[in-house]
Amino acid sequence: SLPGMSDRPATDGTFSDAVARIAAPRRLSGPEIVDHGIQLARQHYGALALAALLPMLPYFGIDFWNASHRQPLNPWPTLMVSMLLTTICSAVADAAAARVAMDALEGRSPDPARALGLALRRAWPVAD
């Protein structure tokens, strides 16, 4: 440990304890990081699952439709649309789930609808 640096900075009420743990200069080991991730996922499973699955519904719908219909003679257009939709949906799903996780780490109540709205607002300029 460096002189003058504590393992855990004191909080003055402006940051939650979770943010103080993130900002701590102490390095976490791999098992500690995995343990914190598992605890976060167990405590907020519903919000994380909802935030990650809702953006994937269009992809699942197209995939189900493709699987239930006879394949066209030229599968390349279908494959290209499916790949593009997978990329877009999974990026939005990842961003929404990450926002839910950050809300939980920052001490706020995780809100999947707000996280999905934020992910879509940030994704729209990129897709535009």
N, CA, C and O atoms as CSV, one atom per row, in Angstrom:
chain,resi,resn,atom,element,x,y,z
A,1,SER,N,N,0.846,-1.187,0.000
A,1,SER,CA,C,0.000,0.000,0.000
A,1,SER,C,C,0.885,1.242,0.000
A,1,SER,O,O,1.911,1.283,0.678
A,2,LEU,N,N,0.487,2.236,-0.752
A,2,LEU,CA,C,1.239,3.474,-0.826
A,2,LEU,C,C,1.006,4.303,0.432
A,2,LEU,O,O,-0.079,4.249,1.011
A,3,PRO,N,N,2.008,5.070,0.864
A,3,PRO,CA,C,1.823,5.908,2.049
A,3,PRO,C,C,0.707,6.927,1.831
A,3,PRO,O,O,0.607,7.546,0.772
A,4,GLY,N,N,-0.115,7.083,2.841
A,4,GLY,CA,C,-1.193,8.053,2.774
A,4,GLY,C,C,-2.451,7.566,2.071
A,4,GLY,O,O,-3.434,8.302,1.979
A,5,MET,N,N,-2.432,6.351,1.583
A,5,MET,CA,C,-3.612,5.817,0.895
A,5,MET,C,C,-4.184,4.677,1.718
A,5,MET,O,O,-3.464,3.746,2.078
A,6,SER,N,N,-5.446,4.744,2.011
A,6,SER,CA,C,-6.080,3.670,2.757
A,6,SER,C,C,-6.700,2.683,1.791
A,6,SER,O,O,-6.868,2.973,0.607
A,7,ASP,N,N,-7.033,1.530,2.303
A,7,ASP,CA,C,-7.679,0.527,1.465
A,7,ASP,C,C,-9.079,0.956,1.067
A,7,ASP,O,O,-9.578,0.581,0.005
A,8,ARG,N,N,-9.697,1.732,1.912
A,8,ARG,CA,C,-11.074,2.123,1.655
A,8,ARG,C,C,-11.253,3.606,1.969
A,8,ARG,O,O,-11.126,4.006,3.126
A,9,PRO,N,N,-11.543,4.421,0.969
A,9,PRO,CA,C,-11.701,5.849,1.260
A,9,PRO,C,C,-12.957,6.106,2.076
A,9,PRO,O,O,-13.958,5.402,1.945
A,10,ALA,N,N,-12.885,7.123,2.916
A,10,ALA,CA,C,-14.038,7.486,3.735
A,10,ALA,C,C,-15.094,8.140,2.860
A,10,ALA,O,O,-14.776,8.914,1.956
A,11,THR,N,N,-16.345,7.824,3.135
A,11,THR,CA,C,-17.419,8.447,2.369
A,11,THR,C,C,-17.972,9.619,3.162
A,11,THR,O,O,-18.095,9.553,4.385
A,12,ASP,N,N,-18.301,10.683,2.459
A,12,ASP,CA,C,-18.844,11.861,3.123
A,12,ASP,C,C,-20.327,12.056,2.801
A,12,ASP,O,O,-20.871,13.137,3.023
A,13,GLY,N,N,-20.970,11.034,2.289
A,13,GLY,CA,C,-22.385,11.134,1.979
A,13,GLY,C,C,-22.654,11.460,0.528
A,13,GLY,O,O,-23.788,11.317,0.070
A,14,THR,N,N,-21.639,11.898,-0.213
A,14,THR,CA,C,-21.864,12.231,-1.610
A,14,THR,C,C,-21.772,10.998,-2.501
A,14,THR,O,O,-22.340,10.986,-3.593
A,15,PHE,N,N,-21.080,9.978,-2.063
A,15,PHE,CA,C,-20.956,8.733,-2.823
A,15,PHE,C,C,-21.522,7.597,-1.997
A,15,PHE,O,O,-21.445,7.603,-0.769
A,16,SER,N,N,-22.083,6.637,-2.675
A,16,SER,CA,C,-22.564,5.462,-1.957
A,16,SER,C,C,-21.371,4.587,-1.595
A,16,SER,O,O,-20.265,4.794,-2.095
A,17,ASP,N,N,-21.596,3.627,-0.740
A,17,ASP,CA,C,-20.520,2.710,-0.360
A,17,ASP,C,C,-20.026,1.916,-1.558
A,17,ASP,O,O,-18.842,1.589,-1.644
A,18,ALA,N,N,-20.928,1.605,-2.484
A,18,ALA,CA,C,-20.521,0.840,-3.671
A,18,ALA,C,C,-19.545,1.639,-4.518
A,18,ALA,O,O,-18.561,1.090,-5.013
A,19,VAL,N,N,-19.806,2.927,-4.692
A,19,VAL,CA,C,-18.911,3.768,-5.465
A,19,VAL,C,C,-17.579,3.903,-4.737
A,19,VAL,O,O,-16.524,3.926,-5.372
A,20,ALA,N,N,-17.620,3.993,-3.417
A,20,ALA,CA,C,-16.386,4.071,-2.641
A,20,ALA,C,C,-15.561,2.796,-2.820
A,20,ALA,O,O,-14.334,2.853,-2.889
A,21,ARG,N,N,-16.236,1.646,-2.896
A,21,ARG,CA,C,-15.507,0.390,-3.113
A,21,ARG,C,C,-14.889,0.361,-4.499
A,21,ARG,O,O,-13.773,-0.129,-4.673
A,22,ILE,N,N,-15.616,0.890,-5.501
A,22,ILE,CA,C,-15.096,0.912,-6.866
A,22,ILE,C,C,-13.888,1.844,-6.949
A,22,ILE,O,O,-12.910,1.533,-7.629
A,23,ALA,N,N,-13.952,2.985,-6.260
A,23,ALA,CA,C,-12.886,3.976,-6.336
A,23,ALA,C,C,-11.709,3.644,-5.424
A,23,ALA,O,O,-10.697,4.344,-5.453
A,24,ALA,N,N,-11.818,2.610,-4.630
A,24,ALA,CA,C,-10.745,2.251,-3.706
A,24,ALA,C,C,-9.478,1.895,-4.482
A,24,ALA,O,O,-9.550,1.209,-5.501
A,25,PRO,N,N,-8.326,2.353,-4.010
A,25,PRO,CA,C,-7.079,2.054,-4.714
A,25,PRO,C,C,-6.637,0.601,-4.569
A,25,PRO,O,O,-5.731,0.164,-5.278
A,26,ARG,N,N,-7.255,-0.147,-3.673
A,26,ARG,CA,C,-6.878,-1.546,-3.473
A,26,ARG,C,C,-7.295,-2.366,-4.679
A,26,ARG,O,O,-8.411,-2.228,-5.179
A,27,ARG,N,N,-6.404,-3.213,-5.140
A,27,ARG,CA,C,-6.727,-4.084,-6.264
A,27,ARG,C,C,-7.486,-5.296,-5.761
A,27,ARG,O,O,-7.166,-5.847,-4.707
A,28,LEU,N,N,-8.491,-5.708,-6.516
A,28,LEU,CA,C,-9.251,-6.902,-6.181
A,28,LEU,C,C,-8.661,-8.084,-6.934
A,28,LEU,O,O,-8.174,-7.944,-8.056
A,29,SER,N,N,-8.711,-9.228,-6.311
A,29,SER,CA,C,-8.252,-10.434,-6.986
A,29,SER,C,C,-9.355,-10.923,-7.921
A,29,SER,O,O,-10.500,-10.481,-7.831
A,30,GLY,N,N,-9.001,-11.831,-8.809
A,30,GLY,CA,C,-9.979,-12.391,-9.740
A,30,GLY,C,C,-11.170,-13.026,-9.040
A,30,GLY,O,O,-12.310,-12.749,-9.411
A,31,PRO,N,N,-10.937,-13.883,-8.022
A,31,PRO,CA,C,-12.087,-14.479,-7.319
A,31,PRO,C,C,-12.975,-13.444,-6.630
A,31,PRO,O,O,-14.187,-13.638,-6.544
A,32,GLU,N,N,-12.389,-12.342,-6.135
A,32,GLU,CA,C,-13.210,-11.305,-5.502
A,32,GLU,C,C,-14.096,-10.615,-6.534
A,32,GLU,O,O,-15.259,-10.318,-6.257
A,33,ILE,N,N,-13.554,-10.360,-7.713
A,33,ILE,CA,C,-14.345,-9.729,-8.773
A,33,ILE,C,C,-15.499,-10.639,-9.187
A,33,ILE,O,O,-16.628,-10.178,-9.351
A,34,VAL,N,N,-15.216,-11.926,-9.355
A,34,VAL,CA,C,-16.267,-12.894,-9.717
A,34,VAL,C,C,-17.311,-12.968,-8.617
A,34,VAL,O,O,-18.508,-13.019,-8.901
A,35,ASP,N,N,-16.871,-12.973,-7.362
A,35,ASP,CA,C,-17.801,-13.044,-6.235
A,35,ASP,C,C,-18.713,-11.822,-6.208
A,35,ASP,O,O,-19.918,-11.961,-5.999
A,36,HIS,N,N,-18.160,-10.628,-6.417
A,36,HIS,CA,C,-18.994,-9.417,-6.441
A,36,HIS,C,C,-19.986,-9.461,-7.602
A,36,HIS,O,O,-21.136,-9.049,-7.451
A,37,GLY,N,N,-19.548,-9.955,-8.752
A,37,GLY,CA,C,-20.448,-10.067,-9.902
A,37,GLY,C,C,-21.591,-11.035,-9.655
A,37,GLY,O,O,-22.736,-10.768,-10.023
A,38,ILE,N,N,-21.271,-12.167,-9.026
A,38,ILE,CA,C,-22.316,-13.155,-8.720
A,38,ILE,C,C,-23.298,-12.596,-7.701
A,38,ILE,O,O,-24.507,-12.789,-7.830
A,39,GLN,N,N,-22.788,-11.904,-6.690
A,39,GLN,CA,C,-23.682,-11.303,-5.696
A,39,GLN,C,C,-24.610,-10.274,-6.349
A,39,GLN,O,O,-25.803,-10.232,-6.051
A,40,LEU,N,N,-24.063,-9.458,-7.227
A,40,LEU,CA,C,-24.877,-8.461,-7.933
A,40,LEU,C,C,-25.956,-9.137,-8.763
A,40,LEU,O,O,-27.112,-8.716,-8.745
A,41,ALA,N,N,-25.580,-10.187,-9.492
A,41,ALA,CA,C,-26.541,-10.895,-10.340
A,41,ALA,C,C,-27.621,-11.577,-9.509
A,41,ALA,O,O,-28.785,-11.588,-9.910
A,42,ARG,N,N,-27.264,-12.142,-8.371
A,42,ARG,CA,C,-28.263,-12.809,-7.525
A,42,ARG,C,C,-29.232,-11.816,-6.896
A,42,ARG,O,O,-30.420,-12.108,-6.762
A,43,GLN,N,N,-28.735,-10.650,-6.511
A,43,GLN,CA,C,-29.587,-9.663,-5.857
A,43,GLN,C,C,-30.531,-8.957,-6.831
A,43,GLN,O,O,-31.615,-8.523,-6.443
A,44,HIS,N,N,-30.121,-8.844,-8.089
A,44,HIS,CA,C,-30.911,-8.079,-9.064
A,44,HIS,C,C,-31.166,-8.897,-10.323
A,44,HIS,O,O,-31.117,-8.372,-11.436
A,45,TYR,N,N,-31.438,-10.181,-10.141
A,45,TYR,CA,C,-31.596,-11.087,-11.270
A,45,TYR,C,C,-32.729,-10.658,-12.200
A,45,TYR,O,O,-32.549,-10.619,-13.418
A,46,GLY,N,N,-33.878,-10.340,-11.644
A,46,GLY,CA,C,-35.038,-9.991,-12.456
A,46,GLY,C,C,-34.798,-8.763,-13.317
A,46,GLY,O,O,-35.126,-8.757,-14.504
A,47,ALA,N,N,-34.229,-7.726,-12.722
A,47,ALA,CA,C,-33.973,-6.497,-13.480
A,47,ALA,C,C,-32.928,-6.723,-14.565
A,47,ALA,O,O,-33.067,-6.213,-15.677
A,48,LEU,N,N,-31.887,-7.480,-14.252
A,48,LEU,CA,C,-30.853,-7.763,-15.246
A,48,LEU,C,C,-31.406,-8.598,-16.398
A,48,LEU,O,O,-31.124,-8.319,-17.563
A,49,ALA,N,N,-32.195,-9.623,-16.068
A,49,ALA,CA,C,-32.750,-10.494,-17.112
A,49,ALA,C,C,-33.718,-9.720,-18.000
A,49,ALA,O,O,-33.696,-9.873,-19.221
A,50,LEU,N,N,-34.554,-8.901,-17.405
A,50,LEU,CA,C,-35.512,-8.114,-18.186
A,50,LEU,C,C,-34.788,-7.122,-19.098
A,50,LEU,O,O,-35.146,-6.972,-20.266
A,51,ALA,N,N,-33.777,-6.450,-18.563
A,51,ALA,CA,C,-33.029,-5.473,-19.369
A,51,ALA,C,C,-32.276,-6.144,-20.506
A,51,ALA,O,O,-32.112,-5.548,-21.571
A,52,ALA,N,N,-31.817,-7.369,-20.302
A,52,ALA,CA,C,-31.052,-8.059,-21.344
A,52,ALA,C,C,-31.941,-8.775,-22.354
A,52,ALA,O,O,-31.557,-8.910,-23.516
A,53,LEU,N,N,-33.116,-9.235,-21.940
A,53,LEU,CA,C,-33.967,-10.017,-22.844
A,53,LEU,C,C,-34.904,-9.170,-23.710
A,53,LEU,O,O,-35.179,-9.532,-24.854
A,54,LEU,N,N,-35.387,-8.065,-23.185
A,54,LEU,CA,C,-36.322,-7.247,-23.969
A,54,LEU,C,C,-35.743,-6.792,-25.305
A,54,LEU,O,O,-36.432,-6.904,-26.318
A,55,PRO,N,N,-34.514,-6.284,-25.359
A,55,PRO,CA,C,-33.991,-5.868,-26.663
A,55,PRO,C,C,-33.757,-7.029,-27.625
A,55,PRO,O,O,-33.653,-6.812,-28.832
A,56,MET,N,N,-33.673,-8.253,-27.114
A,56,MET,CA,C,-33.423,-9.407,-27.975
A,56,MET,C,C,-34.698,-9.988,-28.571
A,56,MET,O,O,-34.616,-10.878,-29.418
A,57,LEU,N,N,-35.874,-9.518,-28.161
A,57,LEU,CA,C,-37.133,-10.070,-28.673
A,57,LEU,C,C,-37.274,-9.962,-30.187
A,57,LEU,O,O,-37.730,-10.923,-30.805
A,58,PRO,N,N,-36.907,-8.843,-30.824
A,58,PRO,CA,C,-37.006,-8.819,-32.293
A,58,PRO,C,C,-36.140,-9.884,-32.955
A,58,PRO,O,O,-36.552,-10.507,-33.933
A,59,TYR,N,N,-34.951,-10.089,-32.424
A,59,TYR,CA,C,-34.072,-11.118,-32.991
A,59,TYR,C,C,-34.688,-12.506,-32.808
A,59,TYR,O,O,-34.702,-13.308,-33.742
A,60,PHE,N,N,-35.195,-12.788,-31.609
A,60,PHE,CA,C,-35.809,-14.097,-31.369
A,60,PHE,C,C,-37.013,-14.308,-32.283
A,60,PHE,O,O,-37.229,-15.416,-32.775
A,61,GLY,N,N,-37.801,-13.253,-32.513
A,61,GLY,CA,C,-38.960,-13.363,-33.398
A,61,GLY,C,C,-38.554,-13.676,-34.825
A,61,GLY,O,O,-39.142,-14.555,-35.456
A,62,ILE,N,N,-37.560,-12.971,-35.343
A,62,ILE,CA,C,-37.086,-13.227,-36.709
A,62,ILE,C,C,-36.476,-14.621,-36.806
A,62,ILE,O,O,-36.695,-15.334,-37.786
A,63,ASP,N,N,-35.716,-15.003,-35.795
A,63,ASP,CA,C,-35.077,-16.322,-35.793
A,63,ASP,C,C,-36.131,-17.430,-35.766
A,63,ASP,O,O,-36.004,-18.428,-36.477
A,64,PHE,N,N,-37.161,-17.256,-34.952
A,64,PHE,CA,C,-38.235,-18.245,-34.888
A,64,PHE,C,C,-38.978,-18.316,-36.222
A,64,PHE,O,O,-39.299,-19.400,-36.707
A,65,TRP,N,N,-39.245,-17.150,-36.805
A,65,TRP,CA,C,-39.934,-17.126,-38.088
A,65,TRP,C,C,-39.106,-17.821,-39.161
A,65,TRP,O,O,-39.651,-18.595,-39.948
A,66,ASN,N,N,-37.804,-17.561,-39.210
A,66,ASN,CA,C,-36.933,-18.215,-40.194
A,66,ASN,C,C,-36.893,-19.727,-40.001
A,66,ASN,O,O,-36.862,-20.483,-40.972
A,67,ALA,N,N,-36.892,-20.162,-38.745
A,67,ALA,CA,C,-36.819,-21.595,-38.466
A,67,ALA,C,C,-38.132,-22.303,-38.799
A,67,ALA,O,O,-38.129,-23.490,-39.126
A,68,SER,N,N,-39.245,-21.589,-38.719
A,68,SER,CA,C,-40.533,-22.245,-38.946
A,68,SER,C,C,-40.987,-22.211,-40.405
A,68,SER,O,O,-41.975,-22.856,-40.756
A,69,HIS,N,N,-40.286,-21.476,-41.251
A,69,HIS,CA,C,-40.643,-21.401,-42.663
A,69,HIS,C,C,-39.581,-22.085,-43.513
A,69,HIS,O,O,-38.426,-22.243,-43.116
A,70,ARG,N,N,-40.022,-22.475,-44.682
A,70,ARG,CA,C,-39.103,-23.117,-45.612
A,70,ARG,C,C,-38.029,-22.116,-46.019
A,70,ARG,O,O,-38.323,-20.948,-46.274
A,71,GLN,N,N,-36.793,-22.575,-46.076
A,71,GLN,CA,C,-35.681,-21.698,-46.431
A,71,GLN,C,C,-35.790,-21.262,-47.898
A,71,GLN,O,O,-36.090,-22.083,-48.764
A,72,PRO,N,N,-35.550,-19.983,-48.178
A,72,PRO,CA,C,-35.577,-19.522,-49.568
A,72,PRO,C,C,-34.373,-20.086,-50.332
A,72,PRO,O,O,-33.441,-20.629,-49.738
A,73,LEU,N,N,-34.416,-19.944,-51.664
A,73,LEU,CA,C,-33.326,-20.447,-52.484
A,73,LEU,C,C,-32.018,-19.707,-52.202
A,73,LEU,O,O,-30.950,-20.319,-52.208
A,74,ASN,N,N,-32.092,-18.423,-51.960
A,74,ASN,CA,C,-30.899,-17.640,-51.678
A,74,ASN,C,C,-30.936,-17.195,-50.211
A,74,ASN,O,O,-31.640,-16.238,-49.888
A,75,PRO,N,N,-30.203,-17.859,-49.322
A,75,PRO,CA,C,-30.279,-17.525,-47.900
A,75,PRO,C,C,-29.451,-16.307,-47.498
A,75,PRO,O,O,-29.553,-15.864,-46.354
A,76,TRP,N,N,-28.631,-15.746,-48.397
A,76,TRP,CA,C,-27.746,-14.650,-48.009
A,76,TRP,C,C,-28.474,-13.412,-47.512
A,76,TRP,O,O,-28.044,-12.857,-46.501
A,77,PRO,N,N,-29.551,-12.933,-48.145
A,77,PRO,CA,C,-30.234,-11.752,-47.582
A,77,PRO,C,C,-30.776,-12.011,-46.173
A,77,PRO,O,O,-30.686,-11.151,-45.297
A,78,THR,N,N,-31.331,-13.189,-45.968
A,78,THR,CA,C,-31.852,-13.536,-44.648
A,78,THR,C,C,-30.726,-13.594,-43.628
A,78,THR,O,O,-30.869,-13.116,-42.503
A,79,LEU,N,N,-29.613,-14.176,-44.026
A,79,LEU,CA,C,-28.466,-14.282,-43.130
A,79,LEU,C,C,-27.912,-12.899,-42.789
A,79,LEU,O,O,-27.567,-12.642,-41.635
A,80,MET,N,N,-27.825,-12.027,-43.758
A,80,MET,CA,C,-27.298,-10.681,-43.510
A,80,MET,C,C,-28.210,-9.885,-42.578
A,80,MET,O,O,-27.730,-9.204,-41.672
A,81,VAL,N,N,-29.516,-9.967,-42.796
A,81,VAL,CA,C,-30.462,-9.272,-41.916
A,81,VAL,C,C,-30.377,-9.844,-40.508
A,81,VAL,O,O,-30.398,-9.095,-39.531
A,82,SER,N,N,-30.282,-11.160,-40.398
A,82,SER,CA,C,-30.185,-11.803,-39.092
A,82,SER,C,C,-28.911,-11.386,-38.366
A,82,SER,O,O,-28.946,-11.126,-37.163
A,83,MET,N,N,-27.796,-11.319,-39.073
A,83,MET,CA,C,-26.538,-10.908,-38.443
A,83,MET,C,C,-26.586,-9.447,-37.996
A,83,MET,O,O,-26.106,-9.112,-36.913
A,84,LEU,N,N,-27.164,-8.581,-38.827
A,84,LEU,CA,C,-27.279,-7.173,-38.466
A,84,LEU,C,C,-28.199,-6.991,-37.263
A,84,LEU,O,O,-27.889,-6.229,-36.347
A,85,LEU,N,N,-29.319,-7.688,-37.270
A,85,LEU,CA,C,-30.261,-7.608,-36.155
A,85,LEU,C,C,-29.643,-8.159,-34.874
A,85,LEU,O,O,-29.862,-7.606,-33.797
A,86,THR,N,N,-28.878,-9.233,-34.979
A,86,THR,CA,C,-28.200,-9.795,-33.810
A,86,THR,C,C,-27.226,-8.785,-33.225
A,86,THR,O,O,-27.187,-8.594,-32.009
A,87,THR,N,N,-26.450,-8.145,-34.066
A,87,THR,CA,C,-25.460,-7.171,-33.599
A,87,THR,C,C,-26.129,-5.999,-32.897
A,87,THR,O,O,-25.706,-5.597,-31.813
A,88,ILE,N,N,-27.163,-5.455,-33.504
A,88,ILE,CA,C,-27.845,-4.293,-32.926
A,88,ILE,C,C,-28.542,-4.665,-31.623
A,88,ILE,O,O,-28.391,-3.974,-30.616
A,89,CYS,N,N,-29.305,-5.756,-31.642
A,89,CYS,CA,C,-30.059,-6.150,-30.446
A,89,CYS,C,C,-29.139,-6.515,-29.284
A,89,CYS,O,O,-29.409,-6.144,-28.142
A,90,SER,N,N,-28.061,-7.234,-29.566
A,90,SER,CA,C,-27.173,-7.633,-28.475
A,90,SER,C,C,-26.408,-6.436,-27.912
A,90,SER,O,O,-26.125,-6.404,-26.715
A,91,ALA,N,N,-26.067,-5.454,-28.746
A,91,ALA,CA,C,-25.397,-4.256,-28.236
A,91,ALA,C,C,-26.324,-3.465,-27.315
A,91,ALA,O,O,-25.896,-2.995,-26.261
A,92,VAL,N,N,-27.581,-3.317,-27.704
A,92,VAL,CA,C,-28.543,-2.603,-26.858
A,92,VAL,C,C,-28.816,-3.392,-25.576
A,92,VAL,O,O,-28.935,-2.805,-24.501
A,93,ALA,N,N,-28.916,-4.715,-25.686
A,93,ALA,CA,C,-29.136,-5.556,-24.501
A,93,ALA,C,C,-27.962,-5.448,-23.532
A,93,ALA,O,O,-28.164,-5.342,-22.323
A,94,ASP,N,N,-26.744,-5.476,-24.051
A,94,ASP,CA,C,-25.560,-5.338,-23.193
A,94,ASP,C,C,-25.542,-3.983,-22.497
A,94,ASP,O,O,-25.249,-3.901,-21.304
A,95,ALA,N,N,-25.852,-2.926,-23.231
A,95,ALA,CA,C,-25.842,-1.585,-22.644
A,95,ALA,C,C,-26.916,-1.445,-21.571
A,95,ALA,O,O,-26.669,-0.841,-20.527
A,96,ALA,N,N,-28.094,-1.988,-21.813
A,96,ALA,CA,C,-29.173,-1.900,-20.816
A,96,ALA,C,C,-28.825,-2.695,-19.558
A,96,ALA,O,O,-29.055,-2.224,-18.444
A,97,ALA,N,N,-28.278,-3.888,-19.727
A,97,ALA,CA,C,-27.889,-4.694,-18.564
A,97,ALA,C,C,-26.753,-4.024,-17.791
A,97,ALA,O,O,-26.734,-4.062,-16.561
A,98,ALA,N,N,-25.819,-3.419,-18.499
A,98,ALA,CA,C,-24.729,-2.712,-17.823
A,98,ALA,C,C,-25.250,-1.520,-17.034
A,98,ALA,O,O,-24.754,-1.234,-15.944
A,99,ARG,N,N,-26.260,-0.813,-17.580
A,99,ARG,CA,C,-26.831,0.323,-16.851
A,99,ARG,C,C,-27.554,-0.147,-15.591
A,99,ARG,O,O,-27.476,0.507,-14.551
A,100,VAL,N,N,-28.255,-1.278,-15.677
A,100,VAL,CA,C,-28.919,-1.831,-14.494
A,100,VAL,C,C,-27.876,-2.188,-13.436
A,100,VAL,O,O,-28.064,-1.904,-12.253
A,101,ALA,N,N,-26.774,-2.813,-13.863
A,101,ALA,CA,C,-25.716,-3.180,-12.924
A,101,ALA,C,C,-25.100,-1.930,-12.289
A,101,ALA,O,O,-24.842,-1.915,-11.086
A,102,MET,N,N,-24.865,-0.894,-13.076
A,102,MET,CA,C,-24.290,0.335,-12.519
A,102,MET,C,C,-25.261,1.025,-11.567
A,102,MET,O,O,-24.841,1.581,-10.553
A,103,ASP,N,N,-26.552,0.995,-11.883
A,103,ASP,CA,C,-27.531,1.549,-10.943
A,103,ASP,C,C,-27.443,0.825,-9.602
A,103,ASP,O,O,-27.459,1.460,-8.547
A,104,ALA,N,N,-27.352,-0.486,-9.645
A,104,ALA,CA,C,-27.262,-1.267,-8.407
A,104,ALA,C,C,-25.965,-0.954,-7.667
A,104,ALA,O,O,-25.968,-0.808,-6.445
A,105,LEU,N,N,-24.864,-0.850,-8.394
A,105,LEU,CA,C,-23.584,-0.546,-7.746
A,105,LEU,C,C,-23.548,0.853,-7.152
A,105,LEU,O,O,-22.887,1.085,-6.140
A,106,GLU,N,N,-24.254,1.782,-7.775
A,106,GLU,CA,C,-24.273,3.157,-7.286
A,106,GLU,C,C,-25.315,3.376,-6.197
A,106,GLU,O,O,-25.462,4.489,-5.692
A,107,GLY,N,N,-26.037,2.323,-5.834
A,107,GLY,CA,C,-26.990,2.422,-4.738
A,107,GLY,C,C,-28.387,2.840,-5.143
A,107,GLY,O,O,-29.248,3.013,-4.280
A,108,ARG,N,N,-28.639,3.007,-6.431
A,108,ARG,CA,C,-29.990,3.353,-6.897
A,108,ARG,C,C,-30.778,2.080,-7.135
A,108,ARG,O,O,-30.207,0.999,-7.281
A,109,SER,N,N,-32.078,2.216,-7.173
A,109,SER,CA,C,-32.932,1.078,-7.490
A,109,SER,C,C,-32.830,0.775,-8.979
A,109,SER,O,O,-33.079,1.660,-9.798
A,110,PRO,N,N,-32.467,-0.464,-9.356
A,110,PRO,CA,C,-32.341,-0.790,-10.782
A,110,PRO,C,C,-33.696,-0.729,-11.480
A,110,PRO,O,O,-34.663,-1.342,-11.027
A,111,ASP,N,N,-33.761,0.002,-12.568
A,111,ASP,CA,C,-34.985,0.166,-13.337
A,111,ASP,C,C,-34.703,-0.245,-14.785
A,111,ASP,O,O,-34.083,0.515,-15.528
A,112,PRO,N,N,-35.155,-1.448,-15.197
A,112,PRO,CA,C,-34.876,-1.915,-16.559
A,112,PRO,C,C,-35.450,-1.011,-17.642
A,112,PRO,O,O,-34.836,-0.859,-18.699
A,113,ALA,N,N,-36.602,-0.412,-17.407
A,113,ALA,CA,C,-37.209,0.465,-18.418
A,113,ALA,C,C,-36.350,1.706,-18.637
A,113,ALA,O,O,-36.131,2.121,-19.775
A,114,ARG,N,N,-35.868,2.293,-17.552
A,114,ARG,CA,C,-35.004,3.466,-17.674
A,114,ARG,C,C,-33.680,3.090,-18.339
A,114,ARG,O,O,-33.157,3.841,-19.163
A,115,ALA,N,N,-33.143,1.925,-17.978
A,115,ALA,CA,C,-31.881,1.470,-18.564
A,115,ALA,C,C,-32.035,1.209,-20.061
A,115,ALA,O,O,-31.150,1.551,-20.845
A,116,LEU,N,N,-33.146,0.608,-20.455
A,116,LEU,CA,C,-33.386,0.348,-21.871
A,116,LEU,C,C,-33.586,1.658,-22.641
A,116,LEU,O,O,-33.096,1.804,-23.761
A,117,GLY,N,N,-34.300,2.598,-22.042
A,117,GLY,CA,C,-34.473,3.905,-22.678
A,117,GLY,C,C,-33.146,4.617,-22.874
A,117,GLY,O,O,-32.909,5.219,-23.922
A,118,LEU,N,N,-32.282,4.552,-21.873
A,118,LEU,CA,C,-30.969,5.170,-21.977
A,118,LEU,C,C,-30.131,4.487,-23.053
A,118,LEU,O,O,-29.450,5.159,-23.828
A,119,ALA,N,N,-30.175,3.163,-23.106
A,119,ALA,CA,C,-29.414,2.428,-24.119
A,119,ALA,C,C,-29.902,2.768,-25.526
A,119,ALA,O,O,-29.094,2.935,-26.440
A,120,LEU,N,N,-31.211,2.870,-25.701
A,120,LEU,CA,C,-31.746,3.210,-27.022
A,120,LEU,C,C,-31.413,4.646,-27.423
A,120,LEU,O,O,-31.119,4.918,-28.587
A,121,ARG,N,N,-31.459,5.576,-26.442
A,121,ARG,CA,C,-31.093,6.973,-26.750
A,121,ARG,C,C,-29.637,7.071,-27.164
A,121,ARG,O,O,-29.295,7.847,-28.056
A,122,ARG,N,N,-28.777,6.289,-26.525
A,122,ARG,CA,C,-27.347,6.325,-26.874
A,122,ARG,C,C,-27.067,5.570,-28.172
A,122,ARG,O,O,-26.123,5.907,-28.887
A,123,ALA,N,N,-27.870,4.559,-28.485
A,123,ALA,CA,C,-27.637,3.761,-29.702
A,123,ALA,C,C,-28.166,4.461,-30.948
A,123,ALA,O,O,-27.630,4.262,-32.038
A,124,TRP,N,N,-29.210,5.276,-30.805
A,124,TRP,CA,C,-29.822,5.895,-31.974
A,124,TRP,C,C,-28.843,6.778,-32.766
A,124,TRP,O,O,-28.798,6.662,-33.991
A,125,PRO,N,N,-28.054,7.659,-32.118
A,125,PRO,CA,C,-27.105,8.459,-32.910
A,125,PRO,C,C,-26.058,7.593,-33.628
A,125,PRO,O,O,-25.593,7.962,-34.706
A,126,VAL,N,N,-25.693,6.478,-33.056
A,126,VAL,CA,C,-24.709,5.596,-33.690
A,126,VAL,C,C,-25.308,4.954,-34.934
A,126,VAL,O,O,-24.644,4.844,-35.965
A,127,ALA,N,N,-26.569,4.530,-34.835
A,127,ALA,CA,C,-27.229,3.869,-35.965
A,127,ALA,C,C,-27.668,4.863,-37.029
A,127,ALA,O,O,-27.858,4.488,-38.185
A,128,ASP,N,N,-27.829,6.099,-36.659
A,128,ASP,CA,C,-28.320,7.119,-37.581
A,128,ASP,C,C,-27.330,7.518,-38.608
A,128,ASP,O,O,-27.621,8.371,-39.447
